[in-house]
Amino acid sequence: MMRALRLLFLGLLAILLIALALANRDIVTLRLLPNEAGSFLGYSWSLQMPLFLVVFAGVILGLLIGFVWEWIREAKLRRTASRATRKADKLEAEVKTLRHKSDGPKDDVLALLDSPAR
């Protein structure tokens, strides 16, 4: 059921993106600097491409910036989790060594308490 819903959603998304691309095929010019600044500096880089590519590139760039931003923001959480995991592993190893050291009770009273009732 969930797979069918996912495929339906992806199909609708594909149709929407194709319709957007077909409706925005006009060529636009992207410039690095405004015309006045470019002529003043003597550098006017520009690129011509269809409008839908500009829109799709903007969406992809926004997603990448968001992913990197979240990865950097969560670095402290990952570091804390890593430290907690190392500490837990160290404590588990210590408990294991302490259990192996005391194979049986050394005290007579503890031996009586640990022995099965008759």
C-alpha positions as CSV (number, residue, x, y, z in Angstrom):
1,M,0.0,0.0,0.0
2,M,2.7,2.4,1.0
3,R,4.7,1.5,-2.1
4,A,1.8,2.3,-4.3
5,L,1.3,5.6,-2.6
6,R,5.0,6.4,-3.0
7,L,4.9,5.5,-6.7
8,L,1.7,7.6,-7.2
9,F,3.4,10.6,-5.5
10,L,6.6,10.2,-7.6
11,G,4.5,9.9,-10.8
12,L,2.5,13.1,-10.0
13,L,5.8,14.9,-9.1
14,A,7.3,13.8,-12.4
15,I,4.3,15.1,-14.4
16,L,4.4,18.4,-12.5
17,L,8.1,18.9,-13.2
18,I,7.7,18.0,-16.8
19,A,4.8,20.4,-17.2
20,L,6.9,23.1,-15.5
21,A,9.8,22.5,-17.8
22,L,7.6,22.6,-20.9
23,A,5.9,25.8,-19.8
24,N,9.3,27.6,-19.1
25,R,11.5,26.8,-22.1
26,D,12.3,30.4,-22.9
27,I,15.9,31.3,-22.9
28,V,17.1,33.7,-20.1
29,T,20.4,35.4,-19.5
30,L,22.1,35.0,-16.2
31,R,24.7,37.6,-15.4
32,L,27.2,37.6,-12.6
33,L,27.1,41.4,-12.2
34,P,24.5,44.0,-13.3
35,N,25.3,45.6,-16.7
36,E,26.5,48.9,-15.1
37,A,28.9,47.1,-12.7
38,G,30.1,44.8,-15.4
39,S,30.9,47.6,-17.8
40,F,32.6,49.6,-15.0
41,L,34.8,46.7,-13.9
42,G,35.4,45.5,-17.4
43,Y,34.1,42.0,-16.6
44,S,30.6,40.9,-17.7
45,W,30.2,37.1,-17.4
46,S,26.8,35.9,-18.6
47,L,25.2,32.6,-19.4
48,Q,22.1,31.8,-21.5
49,M,19.9,28.8,-20.5
50,P,16.3,27.8,-20.4
51,L,14.3,29.2,-17.4
52,F,13.3,25.7,-16.1
53,L,17.0,24.8,-15.7
54,V,17.5,28.0,-13.6
55,V,14.6,27.0,-11.4
56,F,15.7,23.4,-11.0
57,A,19.3,24.4,-10.3
58,G,18.0,26.9,-7.6
59,V,16.0,24.1,-5.9
60,I,18.9,21.7,-6.0
61,L,21.3,24.3,-4.7
62,G,18.9,25.2,-1.9
63,L,18.6,21.6,-0.9
64,L,22.4,21.1,-0.8
65,I,22.9,24.2,1.3
66,G,20.2,23.0,3.7
67,F,21.8,19.5,4.0
68,V,25.2,21.0,4.7
69,W,23.8,23.5,7.2
70,E,22.0,20.7,9.1
71,W,25.1,18.5,9.1
72,I,27.2,21.2,10.6
73,R,24.5,22.1,13.1
74,E,24.2,18.5,14.3
75,A,27.9,18.0,14.7
76,K,27.7,18.6,18.4
77,L,25.0,16.0,18.8
78,R,27.0,13.4,16.9
79,R,30.1,14.2,19.0
80,T,28.1,13.8,22.2
81,A,26.6,10.5,21.0
82,S,30.0,9.2,20.1
83,R,31.4,10.0,23.5
84,A,28.5,8.4,25.3
85,T,28.9,5.2,23.2
86,R,32.6,5.0,24.0
87,K,31.9,5.5,27.7
88,A,29.2,2.8,27.7
89,D,31.5,0.4,25.9
90,K,34.3,1.1,28.5
91,L,31.9,0.6,31.4
92,E,30.6,-2.7,29.9
93,A,34.1,-4.0,29.5
94,E,34.8,-3.0,33.1
95,V,31.7,-4.8,34.4
96,K,32.7,-7.9,32.4
97,T,36.2,-8.0,33.9
98,L,34.9,-7.5,37.4
99,R,32.5,-10.4,37.0
100,H,35.2,-12.7,35.7
101,K,37.5,-11.7,38.6
102,S,34.9,-12.9,41.2
103,D,34.1,-16.3,39.8
104,G,32.7,-17.4,43.1
105,P,32.1,-16.0,46.6
106,K,35.2,-15.9,48.7
107,D,33.3,-15.5,51.9
108,D,31.7,-18.5,53.7
109,V,28.5,-16.5,54.4
110,L,28.2,-15.5,50.8
111,A,28.8,-19.1,49.7
112,L,26.0,-20.3,52.0
113,L,23.6,-17.6,50.6
114,D,24.5,-18.5,47.0
115,S,24.1,-22.3,47.5
116,P,20.8,-23.9,46.5
117,A,18.4,-24.6,49.3
118,R,18.2,-28.3,50.4
